[in-house]
Each structure stands twice: as structure tokens, then as C-alpha cells.
Amino acid sequence: MTEEILINYTPQETRVAIIENGIVQELHVERQSSSSLVGNVYRGTVCRVLPGMQSAFVDIGLQRAAFLHVADVVDCNEGETQKNIQDVLREGQSLIVQVIKEPIGSKGARLTTQISIAGRFLVYLPQQDHIGVSQRIADEAEREKLRDRLVKLLPENHKGGYIIRTMAEDATDDDLKSDVAYLHKVEENIQSASKSAATRTLVFQDLNLCMRVLRDVASTDTKRILVDSRENFQQLLAFATSYTTTNASLLEHYQGERPLFDTYNVEAEIAKAMSRKVELKSGGYLIIDQTEALTTVDVNTGGFVSGINLADTIFRTNIEACKCIARQLRLRNLGGIIIIDFIDMDDDEQRAAVLAELNLAVASDRTRISVSGFSALGLVEMTRKRTRESLSHILCEACSYCKGSGALKTAQTVCYEILREILRQAREFDAKELRVHAAKKVIDLLQSTESQSLANLAEFIGKPISLQIEDQYGQDAFNIILVENRQKAVM
């Protein structure tokens, strides 16, 4: 696999695209006005303890109080039995916390008191004493080898625990030593800053998106990292030279005439990632719907008819959909519960093959994924860890017309609402005339198909009804104006 990383930088926004074998697989967006909070350390104040939920809300200076569960409180998990949160935390208490999950939707950030500091090869856990190894390193012998290497390199009387990251497999002893020294220095700075920090203030801020890409994403598969800003390129080069030396040679300043994301067709992929419908090369397609609780993916054969028979056509469509689904999850950063409705298959071997293909397709995802088998209803259930907003939530907002429902009332429905509202207003108020303000499509319908209904209503209430088009109104918006006399009109 060949991988390229593209970094498009402006003072307002940084965008990163990860290209694998010429295809856009991931998009990351970070805005100056709303930079990532994950990894940041704050001095917060407990504003509410909820024994029934075994959790607390902590004010760290954000718009919404952050959430702290008992499982994420170090003092509650000492010993064999877990303590109750009210025995450790109280309202008004000041404590040091770290963000482990971005605010998503109406939910505040999620916190932990277990501080972790990420390096390139290691994650330092100052409050722990064990050495763990990334689950992505499956070989047990390799895991033990890495653990033994690190133990030998650690200074005497060292404190804290570590998690060995996947990239440590290719690290030299000097690389690991440098990482240990860097992590201890950061931890000392956090300790020093936390002592003098006021409540509800930032104690430590994690690296920005570009630097996190160099630290966390760039790997031995990465062939080059293109940066379209000279200033940002120089900053990243200085960071890589002093910290991620293997990546310094990968950095290139892009100076092409066309915008970087246009050259690599990333802008078109961003536009596609906003659509519900995703076309498959065979002629089939996916329908992806995202809700607050879960994401659903519906697989359809569409125009694909080249199989030997119907069962073969369905099987081939489902197999092709697996790779596309895995890519869309990464591209759109969809997380939480994901339900996939593959086209129904009667053959158990085909179902097993589709499930195996899906597991293979999601294996390259850097985010933790768990795939369950087919349910009794023929649906595949899976989860993908969600630590930040999806791409659509970052780039889009709810439609001002439909308010996020994805549907508008028909013009006919609005017409009947208007007729009912006219009758209601006529009974409640004594007006000489009623004037309807609505969208053009609604007014046209009232003047044509529903003209007789409008005339009958005017005769019934004994008052004239006039119509006026409002171009700025949405299809389901309307207003009834009560006219007291020819010169004065009131709402």
C-alpha cells in the first residue's frame, strides 16, 4: 500500500486528506474557532454529582459542562471493588482532568482523571505502573519482545506506565529513549502548570492537527506529505526534525498552480461525502443515513444485472459494498452504532464470505471497530469508536427549511393548514379581510386546484380572503394577516 498525506492550510482552517493507492480514504478538518479538545488537560470544578448515574458533570470552561463517569475516575478504581462516585467527588471540588471525547451533538465532552500523554512510539500513563502493547500488534512474541526492550531502556526509579504504540515495531532504541524523555518533560510541564492554574482553565493543549498527523498517522507506508503553505511547511519541518525525524524527509512544499485538493480530486470527494447516495462501480449503490443514535447503511443492486443469476448478482453487490462501506466510514468519520442492511442472501456460505470481506475491509481503519455477525433480521451490527464529530456535522448544519428532518410538507398539506387557520382566525377575531402570505408554490395551488375550496371558505366566514406571494418564505411557512381596515393591518 502506498500512502500520501495532503495538508491544505489556511489561517481559518486546516484540512488533511489521506490518500491510499490513489483513493481518498480519510478527511480531517480542524478550524481555528473550534480546534480539537481531545488530549487537552484542564483544571475543572465539579458542578454536579449524580450517584444514580455514577457520574459527575465538571465545568472546564466550555459552553457545556463535561461528563465524567465513575470508570474514568482513578480514585474510584483502586482495589478490587469499584468505589461509588459520591465517595470520591463532591460539588465544588477542583480536579485535573483530560478530554478523551469531543463534544458531540448536544452532549458535552467526556473526561478522565487518568492522564495519558501521547508520543510517537509510546503513550505515557503517569498514574499507572504497567506496560501495555497496542492491540494492533497481534503476535504475542513480538509483544513480549517490545515490552522487554522498553523495560531495559527505562531509567532507574522511573514512575508511571506506558502503552507501546504500533509504530514502535520499527523504532530504534534511541527513538524509544527520546520518546520517553519527551513524554516525561511534557508530564513535568503539566504538573508545574496545574499547581498554579485557576479553575476552569486549560493546563495543557495537545498538538494541532498537522503535528498530530506527523505523530500519529505518518508511517512506513507513507511515501510523502504535501503541504500547500510555505509557513506551515517550515513549522512542520522544524517539528519533524526535532521530534519525528523519520518524517522530515517525507515533507514537501506543494507549489503547483492548481489548488492541492483540486489536483488530487479531494474537493469532489468531499462533495460526495455529503450525499446520502453512494454509487458502486457495478451499478449498485448505498444509502447512508446518520442519526444521533446510530448510522444505517442500505445496500441496493441498482442497475447491476451482470451476475449469473439473481443470487450471484446479490452476492457480488454485497461483496463490492463491503470495501465501499469501510471507506465511507473512514471518509465521513462515522462512529457509534452502525447497522448495515445487506441485500438478503439465503446461502450461509455467501453470508460468511460477505462478513469475512467486511472484516478484511475495516482492518486498515485506525479507529477501533467491532463487527458482529448477521442478526436474526439479517442485519449486520457493528460499532466504530466515536471521539469527534462526523464530517457532515463539521461542514453542514440543519436545513433552515426542514429543520433537519430531511422532508418538507407538500404544498397541498400547507394549503389545508392555511384553510384551517383562516377558519380559526375568523372565529376568534373580527376582521374585515384576511390576507394569506405564503410561498409561490402554495399560492399557485390556492389559486388553481384549491381555488373553489378557498372561495367556499370565504363565503362561509363572510369575509374576503386575499393572497400574496412571499419569495423568501419556505414551502411550509405561511402567515395570516388580519386587515382591520383599508389603511391599517395587524398581525
Legacy VTK file of the C-alpha trace (Angstrom):
# vtk DataFile Version 3.0
C-alpha trace
ASCII
DATASET POLYDATA
POINTS 491 float
0.000 0.000 0.000
1.250 3.459 -0.901
0.050 6.353 1.191
0.211 10.094 0.649
-0.869 12.783 3.088
-2.121 16.135 1.796
-2.269 19.164 4.091
-4.289 22.184 2.975
-3.697 25.068 5.364
-5.350 28.476 5.772
-5.348 30.720 8.861
-9.002 29.812 9.458
-8.992 26.091 8.698
-6.677 23.106 8.274
-7.726 20.133 6.177
-5.873 16.842 5.889
-6.586 14.142 3.312
-5.077 10.656 3.468
-4.685 9.031 0.053
-4.156 5.282 -0.201
-3.353 3.812 -3.618
-4.609 6.994 -5.257
-8.002 6.968 -3.462
-9.072 9.375 -0.711
-9.653 7.323 2.433
-9.791 9.855 5.268
-10.538 13.551 5.724
-9.761 15.580 8.833
-10.896 19.162 9.346
-9.843 21.456 12.181
-10.947 25.067 12.412
-9.236 27.815 14.325
-12.522 28.699 16.017
-13.179 25.107 17.142
-9.919 23.194 17.384
-9.804 19.653 18.752
-10.091 19.230 22.520
-9.073 15.562 22.788
-5.858 15.246 24.778
-6.199 18.670 26.414
-5.783 18.829 30.188
-7.886 21.224 32.302
-8.336 22.189 35.909
-12.061 21.763 36.319
-14.671 22.202 39.029
-17.240 19.521 39.850
-20.599 21.217 39.392
-22.863 18.213 39.930
-22.510 14.642 41.221
-25.107 12.088 40.082
-24.984 8.928 42.268
-27.794 7.318 40.274
-25.720 7.508 37.094
-22.379 7.019 38.900
-21.105 10.103 37.088
-20.445 13.799 37.532
-20.528 16.967 35.464
-17.384 19.064 35.508
-17.079 22.700 34.427
-13.842 23.130 32.455
-14.727 26.465 30.888
-16.550 25.205 27.784
-20.103 26.059 26.687
-21.422 22.820 28.208
-20.285 21.022 31.324
-18.205 17.937 30.554
-19.134 14.383 31.601
-17.035 12.242 33.947
-18.054 8.614 34.549
-17.016 6.607 37.598
-15.000 4.246 35.399
-12.793 7.185 34.377
-12.002 8.346 37.916
-8.687 6.936 39.138
-9.608 7.029 42.854
-12.794 5.069 42.186
-10.980 2.124 40.611
-8.334 1.357 43.198
-8.514 -2.046 44.830
-10.731 -4.983 43.972
-14.080 -3.218 44.264
-15.117 -0.040 42.500
-15.995 2.831 44.796
-19.115 4.972 44.466
-18.501 8.291 42.780
-20.048 10.280 45.661
-17.372 8.851 47.995
-14.603 10.437 45.910
-16.084 13.562 44.299
-18.126 16.400 45.766
-19.680 19.522 44.263
-17.271 22.433 44.121
-14.222 20.164 44.167
-11.288 21.160 41.928
-9.528 18.432 39.962
-7.253 17.856 36.950
-8.999 16.145 34.036
-8.254 15.275 30.425
-10.652 15.284 27.467
-10.997 11.832 25.874
-14.004 12.569 23.658
-15.066 15.713 21.816
-18.459 17.355 22.499
-20.810 15.671 20.030
-24.266 16.988 19.198
-25.983 18.031 22.417
-23.525 16.101 24.596
-20.601 17.700 26.369
-17.019 16.480 26.250
-16.125 13.257 28.053
-13.368 13.400 30.662
-11.000 11.187 32.596
-8.791 11.811 35.599
-6.388 9.201 34.167
-3.929 11.465 32.346
-2.245 9.998 29.247
0.362 11.730 27.114
0.823 10.507 23.551
4.191 10.338 21.873
5.122 8.901 18.506
6.002 5.422 19.757
4.652 5.406 23.308
1.760 6.661 25.408
2.818 7.661 28.911
0.451 6.966 31.835
1.838 8.855 34.868
-0.727 7.355 37.280
-0.222 3.721 36.220
2.615 1.253 36.663
2.103 -1.341 33.920
3.402 -1.607 30.356
0.815 -2.457 27.711
1.101 -3.070 23.980
-1.206 -1.883 21.197
-3.860 -4.442 20.313
-2.982 -3.940 16.646
0.251 -5.840 17.305
-1.239 -9.334 17.315
1.890 -11.511 17.503
2.418 -12.431 21.153
6.162 -12.983 20.734
6.553 -9.533 19.211
4.528 -8.016 22.028
6.791 -9.542 24.667
9.888 -8.508 22.738
8.750 -4.872 22.624
7.820 -4.927 26.301
11.242 -6.291 27.265
13.021 -3.724 25.091
11.234 -0.846 26.745
11.864 -2.114 30.279
15.611 -2.228 29.583
15.604 1.322 28.199
13.675 2.956 31.028
15.724 4.966 33.560
16.120 3.653 37.083
13.384 4.523 39.578
11.102 5.599 36.745
7.476 6.270 37.608
4.368 5.655 35.552
3.242 3.162 32.940
3.341 3.007 29.152
1.405 1.744 26.169
3.634 0.731 23.272
2.143 2.017 20.022
2.098 0.147 16.703
4.812 2.350 15.177
7.240 1.216 17.883
7.792 -2.005 15.915
10.138 -0.095 13.581
11.637 2.205 16.228
15.269 2.067 17.290
16.387 2.109 20.912
17.360 5.767 20.511
13.879 6.534 19.183
12.261 4.970 22.247
14.651 6.732 24.633
13.892 10.087 23.000
10.172 9.430 23.274
10.469 8.575 26.963
12.449 11.767 27.645
9.943 13.881 25.703
6.936 12.380 27.497
8.466 12.896 30.931
9.236 16.514 30.062
5.623 17.105 28.993
4.360 15.482 32.194
6.625 17.737 34.287
5.252 20.786 32.467
1.672 19.635 33.143
2.423 19.110 36.832
4.034 22.536 37.096
1.236 24.335 35.224
-1.543 22.564 37.147
-0.268 23.851 40.500
-0.777 27.495 39.550
-3.735 27.107 37.180
-7.049 28.701 38.113
-10.201 26.612 37.976
-11.930 26.134 34.601
-8.716 26.843 32.679
-6.567 24.966 30.152
-3.442 23.402 31.674
-2.033 21.590 28.626
-3.030 21.716 24.954
-2.292 18.802 22.657
-0.627 19.280 19.267
-2.568 20.842 16.388
-3.947 18.708 13.570
-0.877 18.952 11.308
1.531 17.922 14.055
-0.777 15.131 15.233
-0.713 13.777 11.682
3.092 13.615 11.793
2.991 11.981 15.212
0.051 9.584 14.831
-0.708 8.985 11.159
2.520 9.053 9.133
4.025 5.554 8.987
6.386 3.391 6.972
3.681 3.192 4.282
3.683 6.981 3.854
5.609 7.991 0.731
5.278 11.763 1.037
3.478 14.537 2.875
2.477 17.505 0.724
1.884 20.873 2.407
0.487 23.797 0.389
1.537 26.551 2.828
5.197 27.605 2.996
4.875 28.875 6.571
3.156 25.707 7.754
5.667 23.567 5.857
8.556 25.227 7.666
6.862 24.780 11.054
6.193 21.100 10.363
9.746 20.590 9.102
11.155 22.079 12.311
8.827 19.878 14.400
9.711 16.746 12.417
13.448 17.456 12.539
13.434 17.674 16.309
10.805 15.070 17.137
9.724 12.776 14.271
12.994 12.667 12.340
11.918 9.849 10.011
9.117 12.071 8.684
11.262 15.111 7.909
12.373 13.647 4.573
8.731 12.969 3.586
7.658 16.601 3.830
7.327 18.513 0.560
6.116 22.032 -0.106
3.445 21.869 -2.830
3.835 24.770 -5.260
1.555 23.706 -8.102
-0.645 26.223 -9.893
-3.839 24.327 -9.150
-5.040 24.047 -5.523
-3.680 20.917 -3.851
-7.082 19.368 -3.121
-8.241 20.015 -6.688
-5.171 18.300 -8.120
-5.896 15.147 -6.135
-9.672 15.307 -6.621
-10.256 15.716 -2.887
-12.806 18.535 -3.253
-15.004 16.247 -5.361
-14.751 13.515 -2.708
-15.783 15.976 -0.007
-18.859 16.870 -2.053
-19.722 13.171 -2.494
-19.295 12.559 1.234
-22.190 14.952 1.869
-24.606 12.843 -0.190
-26.894 10.092 1.124
-26.373 8.019 -2.006
-23.031 6.410 -2.854
-22.676 4.804 -6.270
-20.886 1.449 -6.665
-18.863 0.756 -9.811
-21.076 -2.209 -10.705
-24.215 -0.065 -10.821
-25.391 -0.810 -7.294
-25.487 1.856 -4.612
-25.533 2.548 -0.876
-27.912 4.768 1.058
-26.307 6.169 4.216
-28.450 7.844 6.870
-26.940 9.313 10.012
-28.958 9.929 13.167
-27.899 10.926 16.665
-28.157 7.342 17.953
-26.821 5.335 15.024
-25.960 5.214 11.321
-27.747 2.948 8.839
-26.304 1.697 5.546
-28.683 0.169 2.991
-27.193 -1.842 0.099
-29.084 -1.982 -3.221
-28.358 -3.720 -6.541
-29.489 -0.696 -8.572
-28.569 -1.246 -12.222
-26.223 -4.195 -11.616
-27.550 -7.175 -13.623
-24.389 -8.932 -14.850
-24.446 -11.857 -12.418
-25.008 -15.461 -13.480
-28.344 -15.432 -11.673
-30.145 -13.319 -9.086
-28.323 -14.902 -6.134
-24.947 -14.274 -7.799
-25.863 -10.662 -8.567
-26.851 -10.070 -4.951
-23.680 -11.731 -3.631
-21.387 -9.716 -5.909
-23.117 -6.456 -4.962
-22.757 -7.216 -1.264
-19.058 -8.099 -1.653
-18.372 -4.860 -3.539
-20.333 -2.900 -0.938
-18.027 -4.090 1.879
-14.998 -2.133 0.662
-17.134 0.899 -0.111
-18.740 0.841 3.350
-15.347 0.602 5.071
-14.094 3.573 3.058
-17.189 5.666 3.706
-16.946 5.077 7.465
-13.408 6.473 7.430
-14.124 9.224 4.925
-17.184 10.530 6.768
-15.795 9.639 10.229
-18.989 7.826 11.163
-18.961 6.403 14.670
-21.153 4.799 17.288
-23.590 2.047 16.339
-23.706 1.213 12.617
-26.384 -1.031 11.116
-25.768 -2.483 7.634
-28.690 -3.864 5.657
-27.050 -6.049 3.019
-29.265 -7.476 0.294
-30.833 -10.691 1.619
-28.839 -13.884 0.956
-30.150 -17.398 1.594
-26.790 -19.172 1.280
-24.928 -19.372 4.623
-21.563 -19.637 2.835
-22.242 -16.399 0.973
-23.228 -14.648 4.214
-20.000 -15.854 5.850
-17.975 -14.647 2.834
-19.576 -11.187 2.983
-18.875 -10.948 6.711
-15.237 -12.002 6.171
-14.869 -9.409 3.390
-16.269 -6.689 5.648
-13.843 -7.598 8.448
-10.966 -7.518 5.980
-12.071 -4.140 4.613
-12.258 -2.452 8.021
-8.972 -3.946 9.242
-6.969 -0.965 7.931
-9.094 1.545 9.865
-7.073 3.323 12.560
-10.205 3.683 14.686
-11.313 0.766 16.848
-14.087 -1.256 15.181
-16.100 -4.261 16.344
-18.189 -6.225 13.822
-20.952 -8.597 14.917
-22.404 -11.293 12.704
-25.744 -11.253 10.935
-28.657 -10.772 13.311
-31.917 -12.736 13.199
-33.292 -9.983 10.966
-30.401 -10.322 8.509
-28.692 -7.088 9.594
-25.001 -6.676 10.409
-24.351 -4.692 13.560
-21.025 -3.014 14.197
-19.531 -0.251 16.322
-16.842 2.283 15.492
-15.277 4.367 18.236
-16.512 7.946 18.093
-14.256 10.619 19.592
-15.191 13.610 17.419
-17.960 14.913 15.185
-18.555 13.312 11.797
-17.504 15.167 8.652
-21.074 16.186 7.816
-21.622 17.649 11.304
-18.466 19.729 10.941
-19.213 21.003 7.432
-23.016 21.198 7.483
-25.912 22.414 9.594
-29.607 21.561 9.690
-31.604 22.905 6.756
-33.395 26.124 7.671
-36.489 24.929 5.787
-36.883 21.343 7.015
-35.086 21.907 10.384
-33.010 18.811 9.833
-35.878 16.402 9.212
-34.918 15.925 5.576
-38.510 16.428 4.422
-40.875 19.310 3.657
-44.647 19.382 3.889
-46.231 19.231 0.466
-47.811 22.363 -0.948
-51.203 20.672 -0.660
-50.648 19.937 3.046
-49.742 23.587 3.651
-52.840 24.727 1.740
-55.096 22.725 4.036
-53.285 24.085 7.096
-53.908 27.608 5.780
-57.613 26.924 5.274
-57.930 25.590 8.831
-56.009 28.553 10.249
-58.216 31.046 8.342
-61.306 29.467 9.889
-59.723 29.582 13.356
-58.701 33.244 12.984
-62.087 34.281 11.599
-63.881 32.804 14.617
-61.522 34.416 17.134
-61.107 37.896 15.610
-63.468 40.313 13.922
-61.512 41.389 10.837
-62.806 42.868 7.602
-60.378 40.847 5.472
-57.818 38.048 5.849
-54.610 38.119 3.823
-52.516 34.997 3.256
-48.718 35.327 2.834
-47.056 32.124 1.585
-44.531 30.662 -0.862
-45.267 30.862 -4.593
-45.967 27.137 -4.990
-48.575 27.276 -2.212
-50.240 30.433 -3.537
-50.356 28.956 -7.052
-52.121 25.892 -5.682
-54.644 28.039 -3.781
-55.363 29.963 -6.978
-55.810 26.839 -9.101
-56.677 23.403 -7.696
-57.844 24.726 -4.311
-59.493 27.921 -5.597
-63.002 26.527 -5.104
-62.192 25.471 -1.509
-60.878 28.986 -0.816
-63.991 30.586 -2.333
-66.294 28.340 -0.293
-64.416 29.243 2.904
-64.608 32.988 2.140
-68.349 32.658 1.649
-68.714 30.639 4.864
-66.895 33.173 7.082
-68.383 36.126 5.243
-65.059 37.878 4.733
-62.824 38.303 1.681
-59.529 36.363 1.539
-56.590 37.748 -0.445
-53.307 36.029 -1.386
-49.757 37.370 -1.539
-46.572 35.578 -2.631
-43.539 35.831 -0.322
-40.394 34.748 -2.177
-38.337 34.442 0.998
-40.752 32.002 2.645
-40.011 28.287 2.723
-42.648 25.963 1.295
-44.162 25.156 4.698
-44.083 28.733 6.042
-47.131 30.995 5.901
-48.760 33.897 7.733
-52.338 35.115 8.089
-52.721 38.898 8.252
-55.908 40.327 9.795
-56.929 43.526 7.984
-58.935 45.851 10.252
-59.453 48.494 7.612
-58.056 49.534 4.276
-55.252 51.603 5.807
-54.200 49.507 8.837
-53.136 45.887 9.104
-52.114 43.999 12.224
-50.745 40.505 12.849
LINES 1 492
491 0 1 2 3 4 5 6 7 8 9 10 11 12 13 14 15 16 17 18 19 20 21 22 23 24 25 26 27 28 29 30 31 32 33 34 35 36 37 38 39 40 41 42 43 44 45 46 47 48 49 50 51 52 53 54 55 56 57 58 59 60 61 62 63 64 65 66 67 68 69 70 71 72 73 74 75 76 77 78 79 80 81 82 83 84 85 86 87 88 89 90 91 92 93 94 95 96 97 98 99 100 101 102 103 104 105 106 107 108 109 110 111 112 113 114 115 116 117 118 119 120 121 122 123 124 125 126 127 128 129 130 131 132 133 134 135 136 137 138 139 140 141 142 143 144 145 146 147 148 149 150 151 152 153 154 155 156 157 158 159 160 161 162 163 164 165 166 167 168 169 170 171 172 173 174 175 176 177 178 179 180 181 182 183 184 185 186 187 188 189 190 191 192 193 194 195 196 197 198 199 200 201 202 203 204 205 206 207 208 209 210 211 212 213 214 215 216 217 218 219 220 221 222 223 224 225 226 227 228 229 230 231 232 233 234 235 236 237 238 239 240 241 242 243 244 245 246 247 248 249 250 251 252 253 254 255 256 257 258 259 260 261 262 263 264 265 266 267 268 269 270 271 272 273 274 275 276 277 278 279 280 281 282 283 284 285 286 287 288 289 290 291 292 293 294 295 296 297 298 299 300 301 302 303 304 305 306 307 308 309 310 311 312 313 314 315 316 317 318 319 320 321 322 323 324 325 326 327 328 329 330 331 332 333 334 335 336 337 338 339 340 341 342 343 344 345 346 347 348 349 350 351 352 353 354 355 356 357 358 359 360 361 362 363 364 365 366 367 368 369 370 371 372 373 374 375 376 377 378 379 380 381 382 383 384 385 386 387 388 389 390 391 392 393 394 395 396 397 398 399 400 401 402 403 404 405 406 407 408 409 410 411 412 413 414 415 416 417 418 419 420 421 422 423 424 425 426 427 428 429 430 431 432 433 434 435 436 437 438 439 440 441 442 443 444 445 446 447 448 449 450 451 452 453 454 455 456 457 458 459 460 461 462 463 464 465 466 467 468 469 470 471 472 473 474 475 476 477 478 479 480 481 482 483 484 485 486 487 488 489 490
